[in-house]
Amino acid sequence: MQCDRHPRAVAHGGHCPACLIEAALAPEPADSEPAGQAAADRTCGTRRLTVCVPLGATPRASVFLVREGTASPRLLRLKVWHAPAAPGFLERFDHLRIRLERWRGSPIALPLAASLDPAGCPSVLSEFRQGVPILDAVRARRIKAGSAWTLIRPVIDVLLAMHEEGLGHGALVSGNVLLEVGPGSTH
């Protein structure tokens, strides 16, 4: 059985996994509000988002691939933390998003929106970038170790420029530097 809202999801016993994930991210909708819209509104303001598939989870957070329902649909990354955010989270996020705007289009995936659920747990929506972790590409011999340095240099240059302006990045690990399969560039 297929879900009406998520044609790629297979429903089991009348339950669609993507709908269940959306429901878990959203409070109960008002009588006049469709369930999917409640999830989209709670997660990122007025954006229409549909959860497509979970990308990963840890005890601290879960990450999902979502589709933004606009005239030109695009894929985005939604990270949801399982613990309440520190006070001032949304204000700090907005300040960071504004400061990062000049690097739009760079090798760094930028944050787009954030919200807090009723329990104070934060969610952040960011650009989705597809690729293979560069370390995996080296290990699989898709690229030579010597070429990896050349490929990650643009990422390093942008990060150094960001750091010069006081913007730090605590999650730069080999698994977060991705090699795009077609063009052979990194982000």
C-alpha positions in Angstrom: 0.0 0.0 0.0 1.3 3.5 -0.9 0.9 6.6 1.1 -1.0 9.5 -0.5 1.4 12.1 0.9 4.6 10.2 0.3 4.4 8.2 -3.0 7.9 6.7 -2.4 7.0 5.4 1.0 5.4 2.0 1.5 2.8 2.0 4.2 2.7 -1.0 6.6 -0.6 -1.7 8.4 -1.9 1.7 7.3 1.1 3.5 8.7 3.5 5.4 6.5 7.0 5.8 8.1 7.5 9.3 6.7 4.1 10.4 8.1 5.0 9.0 11.5 8.3 10.9 11.4 6.5 14.1 10.5 4.0 13.5 13.3 6.8 12.9 15.8 8.3 16.3 14.8 5.0 18.2 15.2 2.4 18.8 17.9 -1.1 17.7 17.3 -2.7 19.9 14.5 -5.6 22.2 15.1 -8.9 20.9 13.7 -8.6 23.2 10.7 -4.9 22.4 10.0 -3.8 19.4 7.9 -1.3 17.2 9.8 1.5 17.7 7.2 1.2 21.4 7.4 1.5 21.3 11.2 4.9 19.4 10.8 6.1 21.9 8.2 5.1 25.0 10.2 6.6 23.7 13.5 9.8 22.7 12.0 10.7 25.8 10.0 8.2 28.6 10.0 6.0 28.6 7.0 8.0 26.3 4.8 6.2 23.2 3.4 8.5 20.3 4.2 8.0 16.6 3.6 10.3 14.2 5.4 11.6 11.8 2.8 14.0 9.5 4.7 16.1 9.4 7.9 19.8 10.0 7.2 21.1 9.0 10.6 20.7 9.3 14.3 22.7 9.4 17.5 21.4 9.6 21.1 21.7 13.4 20.8 20.1 14.1 17.4 18.4 12.8 14.3 19.0 13.9 10.7 16.4 13.7 7.9 16.4 14.4 4.2 13.4 16.6 3.5 11.8 18.0 0.4 10.7 21.6 0.3 7.3 21.9 -1.4 7.7 25.0 -3.5 7.3 25.8 -7.2 10.9 24.5 -7.6 11.1 21.7 -5.0 14.5 21.1 -3.5 16.1 18.7 -1.1 17.2 20.0 2.3 18.8 18.5 5.5 16.9 18.7 8.8 18.7 18.1 12.1 16.6 17.6 15.2 18.2 17.5 18.6 16.6 15.5 21.4 17.5 17.8 24.3 16.4 21.4 24.9 18.6 24.2 23.5 20.4 26.7 25.6 18.7 30.0 26.1 19.1 32.4 23.2 19.5 29.6 20.6 17.2 31.2 18.0 18.9 34.6 18.3 22.4 33.1 18.0 21.2 31.1 15.0 19.8 34.1 13.2 23.0 36.1 13.9 25.1 33.2 12.5 22.9 32.8 9.5 23.2 36.5 8.6 27.0 36.4 9.0 27.3 33.3 6.8 25.2 34.7 4.0 28.2 36.1 2.1 29.4 32.4 1.6 26.2 31.3 -0.1 27.3 29.1 -3.1 30.6 28.2 -1.5 31.7 24.6 -0.6 30.0 25.0 2.8 26.4 24.0 3.3 24.7 26.9 5.0 22.0 26.9 7.6 18.7 28.2 6.4 16.2 28.2 9.3 15.8 27.0 12.9 13.0 26.5 15.3 12.3 25.1 18.8 9.6 22.6 19.5 7.2 23.0 22.5 9.8 21.2 24.7 12.5 23.6 23.6 14.4 21.1 21.5 16.0 22.8 18.4 15.7 21.9 14.7 18.0 23.3 12.0 17.3 23.2 8.3 20.3 23.5 6.0 21.3 23.0 2.4 21.5 19.3 1.4 24.7 18.3 -0.3 25.1 14.9 -1.9 28.4 13.0 -2.1 30.7 10.4 -0.7 32.9 11.2 2.4 36.3 12.0 0.9 38.1 9.5 3.3 35.8 6.7 1.9 36.7 7.7 -1.6 40.4 7.5 -0.8 40.0 4.2 0.9 38.0 2.8 -2.0 40.8 4.1 -4.4 38.3 6.2 -6.3 40.8 9.1 -5.8 44.4 9.1 -4.9 45.5 10.3 -1.5 47.6 13.0 -3.1 44.6 14.3 -5.0 42.5 14.5 -1.9 44.5 17.5 -0.6 43.8 19.4 -3.9 40.1 18.6 -3.7 39.7 19.7 -0.1 41.7 22.9 -0.5 38.6 25.0 -1.5 36.8 23.8 1.7 39.9 24.7 3.8 40.1 28.2 2.2 36.5 29.0 3.0 36.8 27.7 6.5 39.9 29.8 7.1 38.2 32.9 5.9 35.2 32.2 8.2 37.5 31.6 11.1 39.3 35.0 10.4 35.8 36.6 11.0 35.3 34.7 14.2 33.0 32.0 12.9 34.0 28.5 14.1 33.0 25.1 13.0 33.1 22.2 15.4 31.9 19.4 13.1 34.6 19.4 10.5 35.6 15.7 10.3 36.5 13.5 7.4 32.9 12.2 7.2 31.6 15.7 6.7 33.8 16.6 3.8 32.0 15.1 0.8 33.3 14.4 -2.7 30.7 15.1 -5.4 30.7 12.1 -7.7 30.2 13.9 -11.1 32.1 17.1 -11.0 34.9 15.8 -8.7 34.7 18.8 -6.3 34.3 18.8 -2.5 32.0 20.5 -0.1 
